[in-house]
Amino acid sequence: MSASAPSLAVSNNYGERVSTRIVFLITGLVMSAWAPLVPLAKERTGLDDGGLGLLLLGLGLGSIAVMPFAGHLTARYGCRPVIVWSTIALCAVLTLLSSIAWLPGLVLAVLLFGASMGMLDCAINIQSIIVEKNSGEALQSGFHGMYSVGGILGAGALTVLLSIGLDPFFSVLCVVATVIGALYKATPTLLAYGTEQDGQIFALPKGIVFLLGTLCFIVFLTEGAMLDWSAVFLVSSREMEPNLAGLGYASFAATMTVGRLTGDAIVRRLGGVRVVAFGGIIASAGMMVSLGFDGWPASLIGYALLGIGCSNIVPVLFTAVGRQKRMPQRVAIPAVISMGYAGILIGPAAIGLVAHVSTLSIALGGLVFLLLFVSAAARFIRS
């Protein structure tokens, strides 16, 4: 028996808003905790850049494979059970990723990590869309800002724990304990229902929706590159100590968080088109700084600029999706979300493959041109 949704009357349920912010925080925390573990996993298994890229492809494939099922499960059983069980699965797999050295086992763990993350990503975005619609207010920037806060906490906390000499397994256990505590707090007010079962959750995008999805793909691909490759680049090309390499993603996530927390005022002052245009230019400049100057401090500055530039592009794109008339919102929004998360999960694997046949610097340099494309395409977004 499916959980039935309440009426779509405007609701100001404070508890639902808080629980949604908490699960976005949890998602960012767990996802970013993987970043400092990537170079350690690479070292334990002896993988080169190409092998690591193939491993990360498994993360993306696992995620994309379960997204349609996640939409079906949230529609049938509600957001709450999907969010709870996928979070528990993520915590279990993350502990394996912290210590496993057997390559086939690592591949399986990465597949499960990706599947659990895809399930959680889909469920929290469905929850956030419903909560925002029921509230009658704009809440998405705040929700995604909490994801960024989680990114800072996850990468930063794990980096600190590793830097003081704590074993990776016990470092991850500290993160997992925090996540379970936060999940316990959020669970009572998570939505017991999802989208209507007779409506489509995913559909092939077309027209302006396809363009918006493509721009989301590029921005999320950039975020995925920071998550999976920033630490590797700092260790292999900037000679940073592995136990400090998580600072790369932390610097990116920190400026992105500040940008999102101040984003509504910026968009009101400049307009969405200018925010996307300037954001793409700033982000591409940040990538050029990180690649063009020697020394890890310059790379951290470049990552910070990258975070500033990318911070408000996706919220503006989501606003445009809500305003467009080419496709119904109930199919347009999930389609754009799917394209965006395909970028964050599959894109980094492509970077690894390019790095295998050239260099990691060249592979990351390709993001400069993609971000400039985002800037050029801003004129197609209606203000």
N, C-alpha and C positions, 0 to 999 in steps of 0.2 A: 504494500500500500504506500503510495507516494505521499510525501509531506505536502500539505496544501499551503499555498501562499496566502497571506492576508490581503485585504484590499489594498489598492495602490494609493490610498489616501495619504496625504503628506503626514509624515511622522517625524518627531524630533527626539527619537529614542536615543538618549545619551549613551546608554550601555552598548548599543549596537555600534555606535561610532567609536567608542573606546576599544571594543573588542576587535574591530576592523583595523584600527591603528596598530594594535598589539600584534596581530597576525602578519601585517606588512613588516613590522619590526623583526619578527621572528624569521620571516623569509629572507630578508636582507642579511640578518646575522648569520644564519646557517650557510647561505650561499657564499658570503664573503669569507667565512671561516675556511672554505676550501682553498682560497687563493694562496695562503702561506704554505699549504700542504702540497701544492703542485710541484715545486722544485724538489721537495723532499721525496715525493713519490717517484719523480723522474730519476733522482739519484739512486734510490733503493733498487729500482728495476733496470737501470742502465739504459734507459730509452734515449734516443736522439730526438731532435726537434720534430722530425717526420713521424716517428713512432708516438711521440706525445700528442701530435695533432690527430692521429688516428684514434688514440685513446679518448681524447676529448670529443671526437665525433660520436663515440658511443654514448656520451652524456647527452648530446643533442638528439640522437636517434631515440634513446629511451624516453626523453621528454615528449618529443613530438608524437610518438606512438600512442601515448596514453591520453593526450589532450582531448580527443573526441569522447573517450570513455569518461573523463573527468566531467565534461559537460553533461553527459547522460546521468552520471551518478549524482551530481548536485541537483539536477532536475528531479530525480526520483526520490532521493533520500534527504536532500537539503545540504546546505553548505557546511554545517557544523561537523557531521561525521567525516566528510571528505577531508576537511582541513585538519581535524584531530589526528586521524590515522595516517595521513600522508606526512604530517610533521613527525610523528613517532617513528615512521619508517626512515625519514631523513636522518634523524638522530642516530638510529641504529647503524645505518650505512656509513655515516660520517666517522664513527668510531673505527670501523674497518679501514676506511681510507687513510686513517692516521698512522697505521702500522703495517698493513699488509704489503709483503714484498714479492709474493708469488704472482707473476704477470697474469695468468688466466683468471686468478681470483680478483686481481685489481680491475681487470676488464669487466667482470661480472658486477663488481661493486659500483663501478662508474655507471654502468647501465641502470642499475637499481637506483642510484643517486639521481640520475637524470629523470627516470620515470617518476620517482617520488616528488622531485622538484616541479616537473611538469604538471602533475596532479595538483600540487599545492598552488602553483602560480595561477592555474585556471580557476580554481575554487575561490581564491581570495579576490581575484578580479571580478568574478561574478558577484560575490558578496559586496564588493565596494560599489559596483554599478547599481545594485538594488538599494543599498543603504543611501547612496547619494540621491537616487530618484525619489525614494520615500521621504527624504528630508526636505526636498525642494531647494537645497542649497548646493553650491559648488564645494565639493569635499575632496576631489581627486588629488589635488596638489598636496594636501596635508597627508593623505594616505601614502602617496609615493615618497613624500618627504620622510616618513617613518621608515620606509624601506631603506632609504639612504642612511638614516641614523643607524639602522641595523648593520649596514655595510661598514660603517666606521667602527662600531663596537666589535663586530666579528673579526675583521682583519686586524684591528688594533689590539684587541685583547689577546688573540692567539699569538700575535707577534711578540707582545710583552711576555707572555708565558713561556714561549720558546726561547726568548732572549735571556731569560733568567735561568735557563737550563732545565726547565721542566720537560719531561718526556712528552713527545707529541700525543701519545695515547691519553695520558692524564690531562694534558692541556685541553684536548677535545672534550673529555669528560666534564671539565669545568664549564665549557660552553653549553654542552648538552643539558647539564643541570639547570642552567639559567633559562634555556629554552623551555624545558618542561615546566618550570615554575611559572613562566609567562603564559604558557598555553593553558595551564590550570586556571589562571586568573581570567583568561578571555573566554573559555569554553561556555560558561552559562549564558552569555548574551550573543554568541554567534547565531546566525540565522538558521532556524530549523527547516527552512525551505529554500528552494532555488528558483531558477527560471521556469516558466511554464513548459510542460513536457511537450505540448503540441507545437511549440515554436522552434525554429532552427537556432542552434547555438553557434555553429560554424558554417561558413559558406565561402565560395570563391569570390574574392573582391573584384570589383570592376569599376571603371571610370575613375573618378576622383578618389574613391575609397582605395583603389589599387595604388594610386600615387601616395596617399597618406600612409598606407601600409608599407610601401617601399621606403619611405623616409624613416618610419619607425624601425624598420629592419636595419637600416644603416646606423642609426643612433644606438640601438640595442647591440648591434654587432660591435660597435666601439666600446660599449660598456663590457661586453663579454671579453673583448681583447684585453681590457684592463684587468679583469678578474683572473683570466687564465694565463696571460702572457707578461703582465707587468713585472711580476716577481722574477720570472725566468729571464727577462731582458736585463733587469738590474743585476742579477747574479752573473749571467754569462757575458754581458757586454759592458757593464759598468763596474764589475768587480765588487759588488756589495756582498756583505756576509749573508748567507741564506736565512739566518734567524732574524734579519732585519728587513728582508725583501718585501714583507707585507706592507711596509710603509708606502710603496708605490700605489697600491689600490686604495689605501687609507687616505692619501692626499687627494686622489681623484674623488673619492666618496665624500670627503669633508667639504670640498668646494661645491660639489653637486648638491649637497644637503643645504648649505647656506643659500645657494641659488634658488632651490625649490621653496625654502621657507620664506624667501622674499619675492618669489616669482609673481604672485598675484599683483603686487604693486607695480612691478616692472612691466608686466603685460598691459596693465591699465594705462601706464604712462607712454609706452612706446608702440603698443599694438602688437598683435600676434605675428604679423608678417615681418616686422622689423626684428622681433625677438628671434625668430627662426633664422633670418638672414644674418644678423650679427652673431648669433650663437654658432652657426656653422663656420663662420670665418674665425672666431676666437678658438673654437675647438681644433680646427685644422692648424692654426698657428701653434697651439699647445703641443700637438703631435710633432710638428717640425722642430720645436725647441727641444723636446725630449730626445729626438733622434739626431739632431744636428750639433749638439754641444757635448763635449766629453765631461765625464764626472756624473755621479748619481745625483748630486744636488740639482743640477740643471734638469735632469729627467723628472725629479719630483716637482719642480716648478712647472714643467711642461704638462705633467699629469694634472696639476691643479688648474691650469688654464683650460685643459680639456674638460674637466668637470664643470667649470663655470659655463663654458660654451654649450655643453650638452644639457645642462640642468633643466631648462624650461622649454626645450624643443618638443619633447613628447607631450607634456600637458597641453601645449597649444594645438598639437596635432589631434589629441583626443577631443578637445573642444571643437575642432573643425569637423571631426567625424560626427559629433552630435548635431552639428548644424547642417550638414550636407543632406541633399534630398535624393541622391542617386540610388541609395539602398536603404531599406528600413534599418533603424538603429539596432534592433534586436539581432540582426545578422551582420551589420557593418562593424559594430564594436568588437564582437568576438573574432571576426576575420582579421581586423587590424592587430588585435592582441596576439593572435597566432603568428602573424608575419613578424611582429616585433620580437617575440620570444624565440622564433626560429633564428633570428639574427644573433641573439645573445648566446644561444646554445650551439648552433651549427657553425656560425661565422668563425669562431676561434679555431675550429678544426681546419678550416680552409687556410687560415693564417699559418698553421703548422705545416700544411702541405706545401705552401708557397715557400716557407722558410727552408724546407727540406731541399728544394731545388735551387734556392738562391741563398738569402740570409734572412735572419729574423728582422733586421732593420728594414730591408726592402719590403718584406711582407707587411710590417706595421706601417710603412710609408704609404702603402696603398690606401690607408684610411684617410690620408690628407685629401686625396682627390674625391673620395666618396663624401666627405664632409663638405667640401666645396660645392658638390652637386646639391646637397641639402640646402645650402645657402642660396644657390641659384634658383631652386625650385620653390622658394618661399613665396614668390610672386603669384603662384597659383593658389595660395591659401587665402581665402576671403577673410578680410578683417571683420 
